[in-house]
Amino acid sequence: MLTTIIVLFVLLQGAVVTKTGSGQGCGTTWPLCFGKVIPYNPTLETIIEYTHRLISSVAGILVLITDLNLICT
């Protein structure tokens, strides 16, 4: 259930990234943000894109854990 809710947040935040034009808010240094793990002195676009990356990472990890749990049971 938690994984489903987090993935919903990923979907909603992806819409925010698209609508605000924040897709390049962290530059092209994926998975880092302008070459750093945590951006220094971020703009609003950077905050939007960075939080989307963080939530997506958490969702990905939760999906893997859920899949492994289903396979092992």
N, CA and C atoms as an extended XYZ file, in Angstrom:
219
Properties=species:S:1:pos:R:3:atomname:S:1:resname:S:1:resid:I:1 pbc="F F F"
N         0.828       -1.188        0.000 N   MET     1
C         0.000        0.000        0.000 CA  MET     1
C         0.879        1.261        0.000 C   MET     1
N         1.939        1.241        0.816 N   LEU     2
C         2.843        2.392        0.882 CA  LEU     2
C         3.496        2.648       -0.469 C   LEU     2
N         3.904        1.586       -1.147 N   THR     3
C         4.535        1.728       -2.458 CA  THR     3
C         3.575        2.387       -3.445 C   THR     3
N         2.315        2.002       -3.413 N   THR     4
C         1.322        2.588       -4.299 CA  THR     4
C         1.161        4.076       -4.046 C   THR     4
N         1.135        4.476       -2.803 N   ILE     5
C         0.987        5.893       -2.452 CA  ILE     5
C         2.209        6.688       -2.897 C   ILE     5
N         3.401        6.145       -2.682 N   ILE     6
C         4.630        6.837       -3.091 CA  ILE     6
C         4.672        6.978       -4.611 C   ILE     6
N         4.275        5.929       -5.344 N   VAL     7
C         4.268        6.004       -6.810 CA  VAL     7
C         3.253        7.047       -7.280 C   VAL     7
N         2.148        7.188       -6.584 N   LEU     8
C         1.186        8.241       -6.906 CA  LEU     8
C         1.835        9.617       -6.746 C   LEU     8
N         2.619        9.804       -5.676 N   PHE     9
C         3.335       11.071       -5.491 CA  PHE     9
C         4.345       11.308       -6.617 C   PHE     9
N         4.989       10.249       -7.083 N   VAL    10
C         5.925       10.380       -8.208 CA  VAL    10
C         5.170       10.879       -9.439 C   VAL    10
N         4.023       10.310       -9.699 N   LEU    11
C         3.211       10.709      -10.839 CA  LEU    11
C         2.783       12.171      -10.732 C   LEU    11
N         2.299       12.561       -9.564 N   LEU    12
C         1.861       13.947       -9.362 CA  LEU    12
C         3.024       14.925       -9.454 C   LEU    12
N         4.147       14.565       -8.869 N   GLN    13
C         5.296       15.456       -8.929 CA  GLN    13
C         5.853       15.536      -10.340 C   GLN    13
N         5.761       14.468      -11.104 N   GLY    14
C         6.169       14.509      -12.505 CA  GLY    14
C         5.337       15.508      -13.291 C   GLY    14
N         4.058       15.582      -12.969 N   ALA    15
C         3.194       16.576      -13.610 CA  ALA    15
C         3.618       17.990      -13.228 C   ALA    15
N         4.002       18.177      -11.964 N   VAL    16
C         4.473       19.497      -11.517 CA  VAL    16
C         5.763       19.873      -12.245 C   VAL    16
N         6.673       18.920      -12.380 N   VAL    17
C         7.934       19.177      -13.100 CA  VAL    17
C         7.628       19.608      -14.529 C   VAL    17
N         6.716       18.899      -15.181 N   THR    18
C         6.370       19.226      -16.560 CA  THR    18
C         5.709       20.593      -16.672 C   THR    18
N         4.735       20.866      -15.824 N   LYS    19
C         3.984       22.123      -15.898 CA  LYS    19
C         4.837       23.343      -15.555 C   LYS    19
N         5.823       23.176      -14.680 N   THR    20
C         6.661       24.313      -14.290 CA  THR    20
C         7.915       24.440      -15.150 C   THR    20
N         8.145       23.489      -16.051 N   GLY    21
C         9.336       23.529      -16.888 CA  GLY    21
C        10.618       23.303      -16.107 C   GLY    21
N        10.527       22.521      -15.056 N   SER    22
C        11.670       22.295      -14.176 CA  SER    22
C        12.490       21.064      -14.548 C   SER    22
N        12.268       20.508      -15.716 N   GLY    23
C        12.938       19.280      -16.123 CA  GLY    23
C        14.452       19.373      -16.136 C   GLY    23
N        14.993       20.549      -16.374 N   GLN    24
C        16.441       20.741      -16.361 CA  GLN    24
C        16.886       21.477      -15.090 C   GLN    24
N        16.073       21.402      -14.055 N   GLY    25
C        16.379       22.090      -12.804 CA  GLY    25
C        17.646       21.600      -12.126 C   GLY    25
N        18.094       20.396      -12.466 N   CYS    26
C        19.336       19.849      -11.920 CA  CYS    26
C        20.397       19.686      -12.993 C   CYS    26
N        20.172       20.275      -14.136 N   GLY    27
C        21.143       20.146      -15.216 CA  GLY    27
C        21.077       18.764      -15.837 C   GLY    27
N        22.171       18.337      -16.446 N   THR    28
C        22.208       17.041      -17.129 CA  THR    28
C        23.089       16.032      -16.402 C   THR    28
N        23.317       16.234      -15.120 N   THR    29
C        24.228       15.372      -14.364 CA  THR    29
C        23.475       14.350      -13.527 C   THR    29
N        22.567       13.601      -14.179 N   TRP    30
C        21.812       12.601      -13.457 CA  TRP    30
C        22.741       11.483      -13.017 C   TRP    30
N        22.644       10.940      -11.837 N   PRO    31
C        21.653       11.176      -10.800 CA  PRO    31
C        22.008       12.332       -9.868 C   PRO    31
N        23.148       12.949      -10.084 N   LEU    32
C        23.524       14.083       -9.247 CA  LEU    32
C        22.798       15.338       -9.712 C   LEU    32
N        22.872       16.376       -8.909 N   CYS    33
C        22.246       17.653       -9.232 CA  CYS    33
C        23.355       18.686       -9.364 C   CYS    33
N        23.680       19.032      -10.598 N   PHE    34
C        24.806       19.914      -10.902 CA  PHE    34
C        26.106       19.361      -10.327 C   PHE    34
N        26.247       18.033      -10.386 N   GLY    35
C        27.464       17.366       -9.940 CA  GLY    35
C        27.560       17.160       -8.440 C   GLY    35
N        26.511       17.470       -7.699 N   LYS    36
C        26.520       17.327       -6.242 CA  LYS    36
C        25.379       16.418       -5.805 C   LYS    36
N        25.565       15.757       -4.667 N   VAL    37
C        24.508       14.910       -4.123 CA  VAL    37
C        23.360       15.781       -3.619 C   VAL    37
N        23.688       16.842       -2.922 N   ILE    38
C        22.688       17.805       -2.438 CA  ILE    38
C        23.044       19.164       -3.037 C   ILE    38
N        22.118       19.762       -3.805 N   PRO    39
C        22.442       21.027       -4.466 CA  PRO    39
C        22.649       22.169       -3.461 C   PRO    39
N        23.611       23.022       -3.782 N   TYR    40
C        23.919       24.173       -2.941 CA  TYR    40
C        23.232       25.397       -3.528 C   TYR    40
N        22.514       26.141       -2.691 N   ASN    41
C        21.826       27.363       -3.096 CA  ASN    41
C        20.903       27.112       -4.301 C   ASN    41
N        19.913       26.210       -4.153 N   PRO    42
C        19.076       25.828       -5.287 CA  PRO    42
C        18.022       26.873       -5.646 C   PRO    42
N        17.657       26.899       -6.922 N   THR    43
C        16.532       27.705       -7.371 CA  THR    43
C        15.254       26.898       -7.161 C   THR    43
N        14.108       27.502       -7.404 N   LEU    44
C        12.839       26.792       -7.252 CA  LEU    44
C        12.773       25.604       -8.212 C   LEU    44
N        13.242       25.793       -9.446 N   GLU    45
C        13.233       24.703      -10.422 CA  GLU    45
C        14.112       23.538       -9.959 C   GLU    45
N        15.244       23.868       -9.344 N   THR    46
C        16.138       22.830       -8.831 CA  THR    46
C        15.476       22.066       -7.694 C   THR    46
N        14.801       22.766       -6.805 N   ILE    47
C        14.109       22.104       -5.688 CA  ILE    47
C        13.029       21.163       -6.210 C   ILE    47
N        12.259       21.626       -7.192 N   ILE    48
C        11.192       20.797       -7.752 CA  ILE    48
C        11.770       19.541       -8.389 C   ILE    48
N        12.790       19.697       -9.222 N   GLU    49
C        13.396       18.549       -9.902 CA  GLU    49
C        14.102       17.615       -8.917 C   GLU    49
N        14.793       18.186       -7.939 N   TYR    50
C        15.535       17.382       -6.969 CA  TYR    50
C        14.588       16.548       -6.110 C   TYR    50
N        13.506       17.137       -5.641 N   THR    51
C        12.561       16.362       -4.834 CA  THR    51
C        11.897       15.273       -5.675 C   THR    51
N        11.666       15.549       -6.953 N   HIS    52
C        11.116       14.513       -7.829 CA  HIS    52
C        12.094       13.345       -7.955 C   HIS    52
N        13.377       13.656       -8.083 N   ARG    53
C        14.393       12.595       -8.156 CA  ARG    53
C        14.447       11.795       -6.860 C   ARG    53
N        14.359       12.480       -5.729 N   LEU    54
C        14.396       11.773       -4.443 CA  LEU    54
C        13.191       10.856       -4.270 C   LEU    54
N        12.008       11.370       -4.557 N   ILE    55
C        10.795       10.573       -4.397 CA  ILE    55
C        10.807        9.399       -5.375 C   ILE    55
N        11.289        9.634       -6.599 N   SER    56
C        11.376        8.553       -7.585 CA  SER    56
C        12.339        7.466       -7.121 C   SER    56
N        13.434        7.872       -6.503 N   SER    57
C        14.400        6.896       -5.982 CA  SER    57
C        13.786        6.049       -4.879 C   SER    57
N        13.088        6.689       -3.974 N   VAL    58
C        12.425        5.958       -2.888 CA  VAL    58
C        11.392        4.998       -3.463 C   VAL    58
N        10.622        5.468       -4.428 N   ALA    59
C         9.604        4.614       -5.042 CA  ALA    59
C        10.248        3.413       -5.731 C   ALA    59
N        11.339        3.637       -6.427 N   GLY    60
C        12.034        2.535       -7.093 CA  GLY    60
C        12.516        1.486       -6.118 C   GLY    60
N        13.079        1.944       -5.016 N   ILE    61
C        13.553        1.006       -3.985 CA  ILE    61
C        12.380        0.223       -3.392 C   ILE    61
N        11.276        0.919       -3.113 N   LEU    62
C        10.104        0.235       -2.559 CA  LEU    62
C         9.515       -0.770       -3.543 C   LEU    62
N         9.518       -0.449       -4.836 N   VAL    63
C         9.025       -1.398       -5.843 CA  VAL    63
C         9.912       -2.640       -5.865 C   VAL    63
N        11.226       -2.459       -5.807 N   LEU    64
C        12.131       -3.610       -5.780 CA  LEU    64
C        11.907       -4.469       -4.546 C   LEU    64
N        11.743       -3.828       -3.400 N   ILE    65
C        11.490       -4.580       -2.175 CA  ILE    65
C        10.184       -5.343       -2.260 C   ILE    65
N         9.155       -4.700       -2.807 N   THR    66
C         7.853       -5.356       -2.959 CA  THR    66
C         7.955       -6.545       -3.898 C   THR    66
N         8.669       -6.367       -5.018 N   ASP    67
C         8.835       -7.470       -5.967 CA  ASP    67
C         9.596       -8.626       -5.343 C   ASP    67
N        10.672       -8.326       -4.622 N   LEU    68
C        11.435       -9.377       -3.966 CA  LEU    68
C        10.601      -10.098       -2.929 C   LEU    68
N         9.766       -9.356       -2.230 N   ASN    69
C         8.892       -9.958       -1.221 CA  ASN    69
C         7.892      -10.886       -1.885 C   ASN    69
N         7.356      -10.507       -3.033 N   LEU    70
C         6.392      -11.359       -3.728 CA  LEU    70
C         7.058      -12.607       -4.295 C   LEU    70
N         8.292      -12.452       -4.764 N   ILE    71
C         9.009      -13.593       -5.340 CA  ILE    71
C         9.380      -14.595       -4.254 C   ILE    71
N         9.773      -14.100       -3.097 N   CYS    72
C        10.248      -14.981       -2.015 CA  CYS    72
C         9.122      -15.650       -1.249 C   CYS    72
N         7.878      -15.203       -1.419 N   THR    73
C         6.795      -15.811       -0.662 CA  THR    73
C         6.000      -16.763       -1.490 C   THR    73
